[in-house]
Amino acid sequence: MSQTNRKYHVPVMLEECLEALQVTPGGTYVDVTFGGGGHSRALFDRLDGIGKLISFDQDPDALKNTWEAGNFHFVQANFAFYHNHLRLLGVKAVDGVLADLGVSSHQFDEEGRGFSIHGDAPLDMRMNQSGDLTAARILNEYNEASLANVLWQYGEVKNSKKLAAHIISSRASQKIKTTSQFVELVQGLAPKHKEHKYFAQVFQALRIEVNDEMGALKNFLEQSIKAIKPRGRLVVMSYHSLEDRLVKNFMKRGSFTGEIEKDFFGNVLKPFKEIVRHPIIPTDEEIEENSRARSAKLRIAERNGE
C-alpha cells in the first residue's frame, strides 16, 4: 500500500481481519468500508485470478485509493444497500464480508468536514457529500426534545437535556455554524477534566445522526443473511458500544434486541453462529502505533446452512 494511503487511514487489526475471513484464493469477498483501501488491498493480494473483491464506500475521496484490476470492483455507495449492488453486478452470494465501522483518519483530519473538535470548520459531518442533513442543520433546526434524544441515544451524554436547552437558547440570537463556535458555546457544560471525552461523545452523536449510522448498520447486517454463502464469514469491527451491541446481538441471537426469534413452527431463526464469544481487541503495540485503534472490537460470525 502506498504511503499516501497509509496517511489516509491505517488499517486496524489487519491480520486479524484476514484470518477471520478465512480467505481462499478463488473466493469472492466484499469490503463494505473501503476508505484508504488498506484492508481491501491486503485481501485482494491473497486472491488469484479467479477470486474477486468488491469494495464499497460512499465517500468520493475513497475513489482516489482504488486500483485497476479485472477482479476488483469499486462501488461508490453506502453499505446499507450493498446486497442490491451485488445483485446488479451478477453476484448471488459471497464467501466473506468485512466491515470496519470506524471513521477514517482522513475524514477526521481533513479540514472542512467538521468531524473533529480541533480547528475551525463548518459543522458538516456528512460522509456522503450529496446528503442533505448536516450537523449545523441538526443544531439549528431540531427541537429541544429531538436534540436531547440524539445526544443521549447516540452519544450517551449525561446532561443531554441541559445541553439541548442551552443550544436552543443560544441559537435564538446567533446561528451555530462552525466547530470552534460550537465548542466555545457549550464549553461550560463539559465536566471538568473530562472535556475531551465529553466533546467526543457530543460530536459522535451528531455524526451518527447526520449519517444515519445505526439505520445503515442494521440494514447492512440484515442484508448479510442473503449476501453470504452458507459457512461464509461475516467480520465486523466496531468502535463504540452502540455499534458493538447491535453486532453482538445480531451474531449471537439473530436480532438487534438480543431476543431469540422463532418461526411459526417454533424453530429458532439464527442465521449466523459466533466464532468468538468475546470480541478480539488490538494489541498494546498496535494501540501505541495507532491510537485510533484503542476502542476497536472485532467480532466474527459464520453463516449457518449447508
C-alpha positions, 0 to 999 in steps of 0.5 A: 500500500502506498504511503499516501494511503497509509496517511489516509487511514491505517488499517486496524487489526489487519491480520486479524481481519484476514484470518477471520475471513478465512480467505481462499484464493478463488473466493469472492469477498466484499469490503463494505468500508473501503476508505484508504483501501488498506484492508481491501488491498491486503485481501485482494493480494491473497486472491488469484485470478479467479477470486474477486473483491468488491469494495464499497464506500460512499465517500468520493475521496475513497475513489482516489485509493482504488486500483485497476484490476479485472477482479476488483470492483469499486462501488461508490455507495453506502453499505446499507444497500450493498446486497442490491449492488451485488445483485446488479453486478451478477453476484448471488452470494459471497464467501466473506464480508468485512466491515470496519465501522470506524471513521477514517483518519482522513475524514477526521483530519481533513479540514472542512468536514467538521468531524473533529473538535480541533480547528475551525470548520463548518459543522458538516459531518456528512460522509456522503457529500450529496446528503442533505442533513448536516450537523449545523442543520441538526443544531439549528433546526431540531427541537429541544426534545429531538436534540436531547434524544440524539445526544443521549441515544447516540452519544450517551451524554449525561446532561443531554437535556441541559445541553439541548436547552442551552443550544436552543437558547443560544441559537435564538440570537446567533446561528451555530455554524462552525466547530470552534463556535460550537465548542466555545458555546457549550464549553461550560457544560463539559465536566471538568477534566473530562472535556475531551471525552465529553466533546467526543461523545457530543460530536459522535452523536451528531455524526451518527445522526447526520449519517444515519449510522445505526439505520445503515448498520442494521440494514447492512447486517440484515442484508448479510443473511442473503449476501453470504454463502452458507459457512461464509464469514461475516467480520465486523469491527466496531468502535463504540458500544452502540455499534458493538451491541447491535453486532453482538446481538445480531451474531449471537441471537439473530436480532438487534434486541438480543431476543431469540426469534422463532418461526411459526413452527417454533424453530429458532431463526439464527442465521449466523453462529459466533466464532468468538464469544468475546470480541478480539481487541488490538494489541498494546503495540498496535494501540501505541502505533495507532491510537485510533485503534484503542476502542476497536472490537472485532467480532466474527460470525459464520453463516449457518446452512449447508 
